[in-house]
Amino acid sequence: MRRILSLCALPLALVGAALPASAQGIDLGQLNAIVQQATNELARQINLSGRQRMLTQKMSKEALLYALNVEPVKSRLKMLQTALLFDRTLKGLMHGDPKQNLAATHQPHILKQLEKVQKLWKQFLPVIIHLGKSQKADRASIEKIAKLNLPLLAEMNKAVKMYERASGADTAELAVVINLSGRQRMLTQKMAKEYLLAAYGIAPEKNRASMQKTMALFDRTLKGLLDGDQEQELPGTKDPAIRAQLQKVMALWAKYRPMLETPPEKADLKALEKMSVTILAEMNRAVKMYEESW
């Protein structure tokens, strides 16, 4: 895989010169197909490893909705479904999963990082299972989720960065875009989680301050995806379809932001959750468009 990815950084003509087709028993058309398959696999790995970051925040948010008695039956079920998807995708990244169109990861350093994620997941998952079996969320479990979700997110983010750096020189820019557009999905859920932690009474000042930072990063990155941000290595996009999709996200953000700035005692948490899911879905469509443009 690494050999193929290294070829991706070379113009195809140079690849042909470096590896004579007759000597290798493969023609340039076949070689091009192999290179394209490898880059497609990597784009998918960046996308779905990035989605894992979002799932850590989404299931934490859903646990808090359950604890706050916001559609508790639905919130508990969604939490368990999110945990199941995280578990399946983690295994798919490590060993492959044809149903998710995921190739197994063969790079030793990325596998080692995913094993770190797996160890943290083995601490986090029992808390989710306990809540899933409970008729009412207990504070001790919510406090554990508040403590454990960020280390899990941080280690998953390291894995995403490793996948991003595995891209060839000619695809490095798009790898960054897929990573950071994918990070936007996570931020939609992280800010909701931070809002709900404050509403639940867990370190309210700290979580409100963290939420403001999350919101600022989301806002800046969204603008960077549209029009560029040199510091974030975002080139912006001129693709009409992707720009239109990002504008949809921008319109939803204009509605979501005021909800997050409303004090919890005056907030409609059900409406906030609905908006967090809606903006997540539209951001996910944008990520998919970037992936398919690779």
N, C-alpha and C positions, 0 to 999 in steps of 0.2 A: 504493500500500500504506500509506504513512504517513498519507494522507488518511483512509483507511478506519479505521486504528488510532486516529486522533484522534477519530473518531466513536464508537469503542468506549467512550471515557471519558464520553460523554454519555448520559443516559437516552433511550430510544428516542422518547419523546414530544417531547423537545427536538430530536432529529434531524429528526423530521417537521416541526417548526415551522421549523427552519433551512433545510430543503431541501423545499419543497412538492413533493409527488409529481407533481402535474400539470405543474409546471415542468420536472421532471427526467425525466419519462417512465418513472417507476418507482414501484411501490406500496410501502407500508410492509412488506408481507410479503417482497417481493423484497429490500428494503433490509436487513431483519433477516437474511435468508439470506446476503447478501454479508458483513455484519458478522460473522456466526457463522463463515463460511468463513475470513475473515481471522484471527479469533482462534484457530480450530483449526489453521491453518497455523503461527501463531506458537508455539502450544503444542508442536507437532511439532518446530519448529526449536529451541526451548529444550531439548526432550528429547534430540534427536539431536546437537546441538552439545555438550550435556552428556555424552552418551555418548562423544564423541570424547576428552574428558579421560580417561575410564576406559580407552579403548583405548591411549592412550600408555603407561599404566602396565601394562596387561595384556600388551602385546607385549614390554615390557622385562622383566617377570616371566618370561615364557615363554622369552626369550633366556637368562635366568639359569638357569632349569630345565634348558635344553639344555646350558649350560656346566657345570652341576653333575651332569650325567648322570642326571637324573631323567626316566625314560621319554623318552630323547632323540629318538627318531623322532617320537613323538606331540607332544612339546614344540616341535620345529622346525616341524612342519606347522601346529600351532595358531598359532605366531608369525607364519607367513606368511599364514594366513587372517585373523588380526587386522589385519595391515598392509594387506591387500587391502580389508577393510571400512573401515578408517580412510581410505584413499585414495578409495574410492568415495563415502563420506559427505561428505568434504571437497568433492569435485567437485559433489555433490548440493546441498550448502548454497550453493555459489556459483552454480550454473547450473540447479539443479532436477533431480529424479530421481523420475519417477512411480512406479517400482517400490518406492521407499522412502517414497512419499507425501510427498515433500519439494518444497516450492515454492522457486523461485529467490529468492535474497536480492537486493533492489533498493536497500536503504539503502546509500549510498556509504561511510559510515564503517564499517559492518560488513563490507562487501566489502573495504575497505582492510585491516581487521584480519585477515580470512581470507587475504588475500594474504601477510601477515606469517607466518601459520601455514604457508602453502604453501612459503615460502622455507625455513623451518626443517625442514619435512617433506622437502624435497629434499636436505637434509644427512643426515637420519635414515634415510630409506628405503634408501639404498645399503648402509648397515651391516647392515640386516635382510636384504637380498638376498644380501650376502656370506655371512652366517651360514647362510642358507637353502641356499646352494650348497656349504657346507663340510661335511666329514665329521666335523669336530670344532670346537667353538667356540674361538677364540683369545682370549687375554686382552686384546689391543689393541682388538678389536671390543667386548668387554664394557665396557671402560673408556670407549670412545666413547659407548656407550649410557648409561652412568652419568652422563656429562657432558651429553649432549644431551637426555635425556628431560624434564628439569625445565623448561628454557626452552620446549620445545614445549608442555608442559602449561600453563605460565603464560600463553602467548599464546593458547592455545585457551580458557583460562578467561576471558580478557578478552572474547573474542567472545561467550561465553555470557552474560556480564553485560550486553553490549550488546543481545542479544536480549531479555533479561529487562526491561531498561529501556524497550524498545519497546512494552511492553504498556500498555493504557489504565489509568486510575486504578481502574476497577472490577475489573480483573483483576490488578493489581499484586501483591496478596498471594499469589494462586495461582501467579503467575510465580516469585516467590521460593521457594515450596514446591517447584515442579518443579525449579528450579535446585538447591536444597540437597538434595533427595532424590536427584537425579541425581548430585550430588557424592558422595553416600554410595557409589555404585557405584565411583567412582574410588578412594575411600579404601580399599575392600576390597582393591583390587589394589595400591595404593601401599604399604600396610603389608606386604604379602607381598613386594613388590619390595625394600623396605628390609631386610626380614629376610634375603632371599636375597643381597643385596649384602654384608651383614655376613658371611653364611655363606661367600661366595666370597672374602672377604678384602679387599674394597674399602672403605676408610674405615669399619671395623667400629663403632668407638665413635660416630662421627658418624651413621651410618645407624641404629644402635640407638636413639640419642637422637631422631632424626627419626621413627622408627617409633612411639615412645612418644607423641609429639605427634600423629601421625596417628591413633593408636588413641584418644587422649583426645577429639579432634575428632569422630571417628565416634561415640563413645559419647554425647557431649553432643548432637550433632545428632539422633541416633536418639531420644533422650529428648525433644528439642524438637519433633520431628515428631509425637510422640505427645501430649505434654501442653503444648507451647508453650515458647518461649524468646524473651523480649522482645529481648535483645541481638542475636540472630540474625534477628529479625523473623519468627519462626515462630509461627503462631497455635495450633498443635496441631490435632488433628482429632477430631471426634465421629462421623465416618462409621464405622459398625460394620465394614464390609468392609475398609476401609483400616487401621483399628486392628488387626483380626485379622491382616492381612498384616504389619504392622509388628511385631506380637508374634512372628510366625514368625521374622522377622529377629532380633529380640531373643534368642530361644531359640538360634538358630544362633551369634549373637555370644558367648553364654555358653560355647560349645564352641570357637569359633575363637580367642578371646582367650588361653586358656591355651596353645594351640599356639604362638602368637607369643611367649609368655613363656618357652618351653622353649629351653634352649641348643641351637644348631644341631647340635652333636655328639651330642645325645641325641634329636634331632627325627626324625620320620618326614616327610620332605619331600613324599613322594607323598601322604600323608594331608592335609598342610597345603594342597597345591595343590587337592586334591579339595574341601576345605572352602571355600577361597577362591572356587572356581567356584560352589559351592552357594549361599553367602551372596550372591554377586553376582547370581545368577539370581533369588533371592527379593526382593532389593532392587530389581531391575529391574522385577519385577511390580508393586511398590508405585509406582514412578515412572509406569508405564503407567496405573495406576488414577488417579493424580493428573491425568495428561494427559487421560484420557477424561472426567474430571469437570469439565473447563473449560467 
